[in-house]
Amino acid sequence: MLRHWSWVAMNVYGWLFGWRLLEPVHRAVLTLSLHGLGYDNGWTDSLTGEEHFISRHLARADIRVCVDIGANVGLYSTMIAKHLPDTKIIAIEPSAATFERLEKNVHAYKERVTCVRTALSDTPGEAQLYSKAALSGTATLDMKIHDGRKTATETVPVTTLDQLVVDLALPRIDFIKIDTEGFEYEVLSGAQATLARFRPKYIQFEFNIMHLVRGYSLYDISTLLPEYELFRLLPHGQVRIDPKKFSSNIYMFCNIVAIRKS
Protein backbone atom coordinates (compact mmCIF):
# COMPACT_ATOMS: atom_id res chain seq x y z
CA MET A 1 0.00 0.00 0.00
CA LEU A 2 2.83 2.40 0.93
CA ARG A 3 4.54 1.68 -2.39
CA HIS A 4 1.31 2.47 -4.24
CA TRP A 5 0.86 5.84 -2.53
CA SER A 6 4.53 6.68 -3.05
CA TRP A 7 4.03 6.06 -6.77
CA VAL A 8 0.92 8.25 -6.75
CA ALA A 9 2.78 11.04 -4.92
CA MET A 10 5.63 10.93 -7.44
CA ASN A 11 3.21 11.19 -10.34
CA VAL A 12 1.46 14.14 -8.70
CA TYR A 13 4.87 15.80 -8.18
CA GLY A 14 5.62 15.27 -11.88
CA TRP A 15 2.32 16.85 -12.87
CA LEU A 16 2.78 19.87 -10.57
CA PHE A 17 6.47 20.56 -11.28
CA GLY A 18 7.08 19.03 -14.70
CA TRP A 19 7.72 22.38 -16.38
CA ARG A 20 10.50 23.08 -18.85
CA LEU A 21 11.65 26.12 -16.85
CA LEU A 22 12.29 23.89 -13.82
CA GLU A 23 14.45 21.43 -15.78
CA PRO A 24 17.78 22.94 -14.57
CA VAL A 25 16.63 22.58 -10.97
CA HIS A 26 15.58 18.97 -11.42
CA ARG A 27 18.81 18.19 -13.28
CA ALA A 28 20.91 19.74 -10.49
CA VAL A 29 19.07 17.75 -7.81
CA LEU A 30 19.43 14.58 -9.88
CA THR A 31 23.16 15.12 -10.36
CA LEU A 32 23.73 15.74 -6.65
CA SER A 33 21.72 12.64 -5.79
CA LEU A 34 23.71 10.49 -8.20
CA HIS A 35 26.97 11.59 -6.57
CA GLY A 36 25.47 10.67 -3.19
CA LEU A 37 24.63 7.23 -4.60
CA GLY A 38 28.23 6.60 -5.66
CA TYR A 39 28.19 7.75 -9.28
CA ASP A 40 30.90 9.80 -10.99
CA ASN A 41 32.99 10.15 -7.84
CA GLY A 42 36.36 9.93 -9.53
CA TRP A 43 37.72 13.41 -8.89
CA THR A 44 40.12 12.18 -6.20
CA ASP A 45 41.05 8.71 -4.92
CA SER A 46 39.29 9.39 -1.60
CA LEU A 47 35.94 9.82 -3.38
CA THR A 48 35.94 6.51 -5.26
CA GLY A 49 35.39 4.53 -2.07
CA GLU A 50 38.14 2.08 -3.01
CA GLU A 51 40.56 2.82 -0.17
CA HIS A 52 37.69 2.80 2.35
CA PHE A 53 36.62 -0.60 1.04
CA ILE A 54 40.16 -1.98 1.17
CA SER A 55 40.95 -0.69 4.66
CA ARG A 56 37.56 -1.41 6.24
CA HIS A 57 36.56 -4.67 4.56
CA LEU A 58 39.38 -6.43 2.73
CA ALA A 59 41.82 -5.79 5.58
CA ARG A 60 39.47 -7.67 7.92
CA ALA A 61 38.99 -10.61 5.58
CA ASP A 62 41.41 -13.45 4.92
CA ILE A 63 42.62 -12.12 1.57
CA ARG A 64 45.76 -14.04 0.66
CA VAL A 65 45.74 -13.77 -3.15
CA CYS A 66 44.45 -10.78 -5.14
CA VAL A 67 44.30 -10.49 -8.93
CA ASP A 68 44.40 -6.89 -10.21
CA ILE A 69 43.16 -7.06 -13.81
CA GLY A 70 43.91 -3.87 -15.70
CA ALA A 71 46.51 -2.74 -13.18
CA ASN A 72 47.67 0.25 -15.30
CA VAL A 73 50.61 1.89 -13.45
CA GLY A 74 49.91 0.07 -10.19
CA LEU A 75 48.01 2.50 -7.99
CA TYR A 76 45.45 -0.10 -6.92
CA SER A 77 48.04 -2.86 -6.48
CA THR A 78 50.08 -0.52 -4.31
CA MET A 79 47.02 0.29 -2.20
CA ILE A 80 46.37 -3.42 -1.68
CA ALA A 81 50.01 -4.06 -0.78
CA LYS A 82 49.96 -1.18 1.69
CA HIS A 83 46.79 -2.17 3.54
CA LEU A 84 47.07 -5.98 3.23
CA PRO A 85 50.67 -6.85 4.17
CA ASP A 86 50.12 -10.62 3.94
CA THR A 87 48.48 -10.57 0.50
CA LYS A 88 50.12 -11.70 -2.73
CA ILE A 89 49.06 -9.70 -5.79
CA ILE A 90 48.96 -10.67 -9.46
CA ALA A 91 49.03 -7.36 -11.37
CA ILE A 92 47.94 -7.71 -15.00
CA GLU A 93 48.54 -5.02 -17.61
CA PRO A 94 48.78 -5.39 -21.42
CA SER A 95 50.42 -2.12 -22.58
CA ALA A 96 54.21 -2.39 -22.90
CA ALA A 97 54.99 1.16 -21.73
CA THR A 98 52.43 1.06 -18.94
CA PHE A 99 53.69 -2.36 -17.84
CA GLU A 100 57.22 -0.96 -17.54
CA ARG A 101 55.93 1.82 -15.26
CA LEU A 102 53.86 -0.70 -13.29
CA GLU A 103 56.94 -2.77 -12.51
CA LYS A 104 58.78 0.32 -11.28
CA ASN A 105 55.89 1.51 -9.12
CA VAL A 106 55.42 -1.82 -7.32
CA HIS A 107 59.15 -2.50 -6.94
CA ALA A 108 59.00 -1.81 -3.20
CA TYR A 109 56.60 -4.75 -2.91
CA LYS A 110 58.34 -7.01 -5.43
CA GLU A 111 58.33 -9.97 -3.04
CA ARG A 112 54.53 -9.96 -3.04
CA VAL A 113 53.56 -8.52 -6.44
CA THR A 114 53.84 -10.53 -9.64
CA CYS A 115 53.39 -8.48 -12.82
CA VAL A 116 52.03 -10.18 -15.93
CA ARG A 117 51.91 -8.45 -19.32
CA THR A 118 48.73 -9.57 -21.03
CA ALA A 119 45.14 -8.53 -21.65
CA LEU A 120 42.32 -10.71 -20.33
CA SER A 121 39.16 -11.58 -22.23
CA ASP A 122 37.00 -14.63 -22.98
CA THR A 123 39.30 -16.19 -25.60
CA PRO A 124 43.13 -16.32 -25.88
CA GLY A 125 45.13 -14.94 -28.79
CA GLU A 126 46.25 -11.45 -29.78
CA ALA A 127 44.40 -8.15 -30.10
CA GLN A 128 44.91 -4.47 -30.83
CA LEU A 129 45.07 -2.20 -27.77
CA TYR A 130 43.88 1.35 -28.45
CA SER A 131 44.98 4.27 -26.27
CA LYS A 132 44.75 8.05 -26.48
CA ALA A 133 48.03 8.75 -24.72
CA ALA A 134 51.04 7.08 -23.13
CA LEU A 135 50.23 5.34 -19.84
CA SER A 136 46.54 5.94 -20.53
CA GLY A 137 44.06 4.69 -17.96
CA THR A 138 41.47 4.21 -20.72
CA ALA A 139 43.36 1.89 -23.06
CA THR A 140 40.89 -0.61 -24.51
CA LEU A 141 40.56 -3.50 -26.93
CA ASP A 142 37.52 -1.89 -28.58
CA MET A 143 38.20 1.04 -30.94
CA LYS A 144 34.57 2.24 -30.57
CA ILE A 145 35.34 3.32 -27.00
CA HIS A 146 37.36 6.27 -28.31
CA ASP A 147 34.61 7.34 -30.70
CA GLY A 148 36.80 7.38 -33.78
CA ARG A 149 39.35 9.77 -32.28
CA LYS A 150 43.02 9.34 -33.15
CA THR A 151 44.60 6.66 -31.00
CA ALA A 152 47.88 4.81 -30.68
CA THR A 153 47.72 1.05 -31.23
CA GLU A 154 49.83 -1.90 -30.23
CA THR A 155 49.42 -5.64 -30.56
CA VAL A 156 49.09 -7.31 -27.17
CA PRO A 157 48.76 -10.91 -26.00
CA VAL A 158 45.35 -11.98 -24.71
CA THR A 159 44.46 -14.82 -22.39
CA THR A 160 41.66 -15.79 -20.02
CA LEU A 161 41.76 -15.77 -16.25
CA ASP A 162 41.02 -19.50 -16.31
CA GLN A 163 44.14 -20.12 -18.41
CA LEU A 164 46.26 -17.70 -16.38
CA VAL A 165 45.39 -19.59 -13.20
CA VAL A 166 46.76 -22.73 -14.83
CA ASP A 167 49.85 -21.01 -16.23
CA LEU A 168 50.76 -19.47 -12.86
CA ALA A 169 49.64 -22.51 -10.84
CA LEU A 170 47.66 -20.28 -8.49
CA PRO A 171 46.45 -22.22 -5.41
CA ARG A 172 43.66 -19.77 -4.55
CA ILE A 173 42.13 -16.40 -5.38
CA ASP A 174 40.28 -14.42 -2.70
CA PHE A 175 39.74 -11.06 -4.39
CA ILE A 176 39.54 -9.95 -8.02
CA LYS A 177 39.60 -6.33 -9.19
CA ILE A 178 38.69 -5.66 -12.83
CA ASP A 179 39.24 -2.36 -14.65
CA THR A 180 39.29 -3.24 -18.36
CA GLU A 181 37.50 -0.29 -19.97
CA GLY A 182 34.27 -1.99 -20.98
CA PHE A 183 35.57 -5.58 -21.19
CA GLU A 184 34.43 -6.68 -17.73
CA TYR A 185 31.82 -8.99 -19.25
CA GLU A 186 34.39 -10.81 -21.38
CA VAL A 187 36.85 -11.06 -18.49
CA LEU A 188 34.23 -12.67 -16.27
CA SER A 189 33.12 -14.95 -19.12
CA GLY A 190 36.69 -16.23 -19.32
CA ALA A 191 36.86 -16.72 -15.55
CA GLN A 192 33.89 -19.01 -14.91
CA ALA A 193 35.97 -22.08 -14.05
CA THR A 194 38.10 -19.97 -11.70
CA LEU A 195 35.04 -18.54 -9.94
CA ALA A 196 33.55 -22.01 -9.52
CA ARG A 197 36.83 -23.47 -8.22
CA PHE A 198 38.07 -20.72 -5.88
CA ARG A 199 34.80 -18.89 -5.09
CA PRO A 200 36.54 -15.57 -4.33
CA LYS A 201 34.90 -13.56 -1.56
CA TYR A 202 34.93 -10.24 -3.39
CA ILE A 203 35.01 -9.08 -7.01
CA GLN A 204 35.31 -5.37 -7.73
CA PHE A 205 34.75 -3.89 -11.18
CA GLU A 206 34.02 -0.54 -12.82
CA PHE A 207 30.76 0.26 -14.59
CA ASN A 208 30.58 3.30 -16.86
CA ILE A 209 29.72 4.78 -20.26
CA MET A 210 31.99 2.27 -21.98
CA HIS A 211 29.52 -0.50 -21.22
CA LEU A 212 26.80 1.45 -22.99
CA VAL A 213 29.04 1.79 -26.05
CA ARG A 214 29.75 -1.94 -25.98
CA GLY A 215 26.10 -2.90 -25.37
CA TYR A 216 26.25 -4.35 -21.85
CA SER A 217 24.08 -3.52 -18.86
CA LEU A 218 24.94 -4.15 -15.24
CA TYR A 219 22.26 -6.82 -15.32
CA ASP A 220 24.14 -8.59 -18.14
CA ILE A 221 27.30 -8.64 -16.02
CA SER A 222 25.37 -9.84 -12.95
CA THR A 223 24.20 -12.95 -14.82
CA LEU A 224 27.82 -14.15 -14.74
CA LEU A 225 27.88 -13.77 -10.93
CA PRO A 226 24.85 -15.77 -9.70
CA GLU A 227 26.43 -16.51 -6.31
CA TYR A 228 27.09 -12.85 -5.54
CA GLU A 229 25.20 -9.80 -4.27
CA LEU A 230 26.10 -6.44 -5.80
CA PHE A 231 26.99 -3.25 -3.95
CA ARG A 232 27.96 0.20 -5.24
CA LEU A 233 30.88 1.81 -3.45
CA LEU A 234 30.31 5.17 -1.76
CA PRO A 235 33.10 7.42 -0.47
CA HIS A 236 32.37 6.13 3.06
CA GLY A 237 30.78 2.73 2.56
CA GLN A 238 28.65 0.81 0.10
CA VAL A 239 24.98 0.38 -0.76
CA ARG A 240 23.31 -2.82 -1.91
CA ILE A 241 21.86 -2.62 -5.42
CA ASP A 242 19.49 -4.65 -7.58
CA PRO A 243 20.96 -5.04 -11.12
CA LYS A 244 17.46 -5.32 -12.57
CA LYS A 245 16.52 -1.79 -11.50
CA PHE A 246 17.04 1.20 -13.80
CA SER A 247 18.85 3.14 -11.06
CA SER A 248 21.55 0.44 -11.05
CA ASN A 249 22.06 0.68 -14.80
CA ILE A 250 23.04 4.34 -15.08
CA TYR A 251 26.08 4.58 -17.33
CA MET A 252 28.15 6.88 -15.16
CA PHE A 253 31.45 5.93 -13.58
CA CYS A 254 31.00 3.86 -10.43
CA ASN A 255 32.71 1.01 -8.60
CA ILE A 256 30.71 -2.17 -8.07
CA VAL A 257 31.64 -4.83 -5.53
CA ALA A 258 30.23 -8.33 -5.83
CA ILE A 259 30.18 -10.09 -2.46
CA ARG A 260 29.73 -13.85 -2.33
CA LYS A 261 26.40 -14.66 -0.70
CA SER A 262 27.73 -17.42 1.54
C-alpha positions in Angstrom: 0.0 0.0 0.0 2.8 2.4 0.9 4.5 1.7 -2.4 1.3 2.5 -4.2 0.9 5.8 -2.5 4.5 6.7 -3.0 4.0 6.1 -6.8 0.9 8.2 -6.8 2.8 11.0 -4.9 5.6 10.9 -7.4 3.2 11.2 -10.3 1.5 14.1 -8.7 4.9 15.8 -8.2 5.6 15.3 -11.9 2.3 16.9 -12.9 2.8 19.9 -10.6 6.5 20.6 -11.3 7.1 19.0 -14.7 7.7 22.4 -16.4 10.5 23.1 -18.8 11.7 26.1 -16.8 12.3 23.9 -13.8 14.4 21.4 -15.8 17.8 22.9 -14.6 16.6 22.6 -11.0 15.6 19.0 -11.4 18.8 18.2 -13.3 20.9 19.7 -10.5 19.1 17.8 -7.8 19.4 14.6 -9.9 23.2 15.1 -10.4 23.7 15.7 -6.6 21.7 12.6 -5.8 23.7 10.5 -8.2 27.0 11.6 -6.6 25.5 10.7 -3.2 24.6 7.2 -4.6 28.2 6.6 -5.7 28.2 7.7 -9.3 30.9 9.8 -11.0 33.0 10.2 -7.8 36.4 9.9 -9.5 37.7 13.4 -8.9 40.1 12.2 -6.2 41.0 8.7 -4.9 39.3 9.4 -1.6 35.9 9.8 -3.4 35.9 6.5 -5.3 35.4 4.5 -2.1 38.1 2.1 -3.0 40.6 2.8 -0.2 37.7 2.8 2.4 36.6 -0.6 1.0 40.2 -2.0 1.2 40.9 -0.7 4.7 37.6 -1.4 6.2 36.6 -4.7 4.6 39.4 -6.4 2.7 41.8 -5.8 5.6 39.5 -7.7 7.9 39.0 -10.6 5.6 41.4 -13.4 4.9 42.6 -12.1 1.6 45.8 -14.0 0.7 45.7 -13.8 -3.1 44.5 -10.8 -5.1 44.3 -10.5 -8.9 44.4 -6.9 -10.2 43.2 -7.1 -13.8 43.9 -3.9 -15.7 46.5 -2.7 -13.2 47.7 0.3 -15.3 50.6 1.9 -13.5 49.9 0.1 -10.2 48.0 2.5 -8.0 45.4 -0.1 -6.9 48.0 -2.9 -6.5 50.1 -0.5 -4.3 47.0 0.3 -2.2 46.4 -3.4 -1.7 50.0 -4.1 -0.8 50.0 -1.2 1.7 46.8 -2.2 3.5 47.1 -6.0 3.2 50.7 -6.8 4.2 50.1 -10.6 3.9 48.5 -10.6 0.5 50.1 -11.7 -2.7 49.1 -9.7 -5.8 49.0 -10.7 -9.5 49.0 -7.4 -11.4 47.9 -7.7 -15.0 48.5 -5.0 -17.6 48.8 -5.4 -21.4 50.4 -2.1 -22.6 54.2 -2.4 -22.9 55.0 1.2 -21.7 52.4 1.1 -18.9 53.7 -2.4 -17.8 57.2 -1.0 -17.5 55.9 1.8 -15.3 53.9 -0.7 -13.3 56.9 -2.8 -12.5 58.8 0.3 -11.3 55.9 1.5 -9.1 55.4 -1.8 -7.3 59.2 -2.5 -6.9 59.0 -1.8 -3.2 56.6 -4.8 -2.9 58.3 -7.0 -5.4 58.3 -10.0 -3.0 54.5 -10.0 -3.0 53.6 -8.5 -6.4 53.8 -10.5 -9.6 53.4 -8.5 -12.8 52.0 -10.2 -15.9 51.9 -8.4 -19.3 48.7 -9.6 -21.0 45.1 -8.5 -21.6 42.3 -10.7 -20.3 39.2 -11.6 -22.2 37.0 -14.6 -23.0 39.3 -16.2 -25.6 43.1 -16.3 -25.9 45.1 -14.9 -28.8 46.3 -11.5 -29.8 44.4 -8.1 -30.1 44.9 -4.5 -30.8 45.1 -2.2 -27.8 43.9 1.4 -28.5 45.0 4.3 -26.3 44.7 8.0 -26.5 48.0 8.7 -24.7 51.0 7.1 -23.1 50.2 5.3 -19.8 46.5 5.9 -20.5 44.1 4.7 -18.0 41.5 4.2 -20.7 43.4 1.9 -23.1 40.9 -0.6 -24.5 40.6 -3.5 -26.9 37.5 -1.9 -28.6 38.2 1.0 -30.9 34.6 2.2 -30.6 35.3 3.3 -27.0 37.4 6.3 -28.3 34.6 7.3 -30.7 36.8 7.4 -33.8 39.3 9.8 -32.3 43.0 9.3 -33.1 44.6 6.7 -31.0 47.9 4.8 -30.7 47.7 1.1 -31.2 49.8 -1.9 -30.2 49.4 -5.6 -30.6 49.1 -7.3 -27.2 48.8 -10.9 -26.0 45.3 -12.0 -24.7 44.5 -14.8 -22.4 41.7 -15.8 -20.0 41.8 -15.8 -16.2 41.0 -19.5 -16.3 44.1 -20.1 -18.4 46.3 -17.7 -16.4 45.4 -19.6 -13.2 46.8 -22.7 -14.8 49.9 -21.0 -16.2 50.8 -19.5 -12.9 49.6 -22.5 -10.8 47.7 -20.3 -8.5 46.5 -22.2 -5.4 43.7 -19.8 -4.6 42.1 -16.4 -5.4 40.3 -14.4 -2.7 39.7 -11.1 -4.4 39.5 -9.9 -8.0 39.6 -6.3 -9.2 38.7 -5.7 -12.8 39.2 -2.4 -14.7 39.3 -3.2 -18.4 37.5 -0.3 -20.0 34.3 -2.0 -21.0 35.6 -5.6 -21.2 34.4 -6.7 -17.7 31.8 -9.0 -19.3 34.4 -10.8 -21.4 36.9 -11.1 -18.5 34.2 -12.7 -16.3 33.1 -14.9 -19.1 36.7 -16.2 -19.3 36.9 -16.7 -15.6 33.9 -19.0 -14.9 36.0 -22.1 -14.0 38.1 -20.0 -11.7 35.0 -18.5 -9.9 33.6 -22.0 -9.5 36.8 -23.5 -8.2 38.1 -20.7 -5.9 34.8 -18.9 -5.1 36.5 -15.6 -4.3 34.9 -13.6 -1.6 34.9 -10.2 -3.4 35.0 -9.1 -7.0 35.3 -5.4 -7.7 34.7 -3.9 -11.2 34.0 -0.5 -12.8 30.8 0.3 -14.6 30.6 3.3 -16.9 29.7 4.8 -20.3 32.0 2.3 -22.0 29.5 -0.5 -21.2 26.8 1.5 -23.0 29.0 1.8 -26.1 29.7 -1.9 -26.0 26.1 -2.9 -25.4 26.2 -4.4 -21.9 24.1 -3.5 -18.9 24.9 -4.1 -15.2 22.3 -6.8 -15.3 24.1 -8.6 -18.1 27.3 -8.6 -16.0 25.4 -9.8 -13.0 24.2 -13.0 -14.8 27.8 -14.1 -14.7 27.9 -13.8 -10.9 24.8 -15.8 -9.7 26.4 -16.5 -6.3 27.1 -12.8 -5.5 25.2 -9.8 -4.3 26.1 -6.4 -5.8 27.0 -3.2 -4.0 28.0 0.2 -5.2 30.9 1.8 -3.4 30.3 5.2 -1.8 33.1 7.4 -0.5 32.4 6.1 3.1 30.8 2.7 2.6 28.6 0.8 0.1 25.0 0.4 -0.8 23.3 -2.8 -1.9 21.9 -2.6 -5.4 19.5 -4.6 -7.6 21.0 -5.0 -11.1 17.5 -5.3 -12.6 16.5 -1.8 -11.5 17.0 1.2 -13.8 18.8 3.1 -11.1 21.6 0.4 -11.0 22.1 0.7 -14.8 23.0 4.3 -15.1 26.1 4.6 -17.3 28.2 6.9 -15.2 31.5 5.9 -13.6 31.0 3.9 -10.4 32.7 1.0 -8.6 30.7 -2.2 -8.1 31.6 -4.8 -5.5 30.2 -8.3 -5.8 30.2 -10.1 -2.5 29.7 -13.9 -2.3 26.4 -14.7 -0.7 27.7 -17.4 1.5 
